[in-house]
């Protein structure tokens, strides 16, 4: 989450007048994240999240996000729900941007996930994949999978070396490997694609909900697992915590067993996931709009993770145990 587009109280009040959620009491920008402009709204009906879509979001994809959140809720996944206006329409326009109001999900994210948090996340991720299996109303290709990485690299170009010496050449080498070896034919379906700790809420130690589905798409399910290994199982010093990885994978497999082909692909998928977030963070780092209320994430965090994945020799390095494959 972030704020790129300012909204005046007058604009917001006029927008809210088309909804049945009462008058505006207060609103404030949310600085976390880097993709869209987000505000916390307080109205007479309670708390809501207002999102104005920017940057990488294609307006044509917005019905996918709305439909996915509504579908997942019917399958028992706790996630924000789009609020429809009096005409039954979820998507509107505010301050020149496509806009959506969604329900406020109660809970807090964890800054330093423990083993139990990783296990809960693994089970929730498998539940999401199973719940999305029959979501066929819309299809959205992953624009930030392997085919989208080279255009990101070209946006950064030689400026990458201002972030870390030799970074441009390292990314070029990595792209050549991943483009040649990226797996195909693995089980696919709806994935979250951005299930970082700040997008997962806990209440009283229990996982209570998932948020921010705006990278959701159709892709390899095991790639979503690899994204979570990157996001949840590294320590602040850059070391991969195999105990956390084992907990995440075991809990996932208890709900949706991974095939032997998916397990074999994990090192390459994790490597690709690290490169994807290195690239998007790098482009954001180099192109923060002046005056934007946004905190760009450090791309070097994912450079360190990528170097770890390049050293991996077996899925066992992530905590996979012998006989884990379905």
Protein Blocks (a to p, Z undefined) as FASTA:
>chain_A
ZZfbdcdfklmmmmmmmpcebjafbdcddfedjkbccdddddfkbccdddddehjlcfkl
mmmmmmmmmmmmmnopacddddddfkopabdceehiacddddddeddddfbdcfklmmmm
mmmmmmmmmmmmmmckbccddfkbmklmmmmmmmnmmmlmmmoghklmmmmmmmmmmmmm
ocehiacdddeklacfklccceehiafbdehjllgccddfklmmmmmmmmmmccfkopac
fklmmmmmmmmmmmmccdfklmmmmmmmmmmmmmmmmmmmmmmmmmccehiacddddfkl
mmmmmmmmmmpcbfklnopaehkaZZ
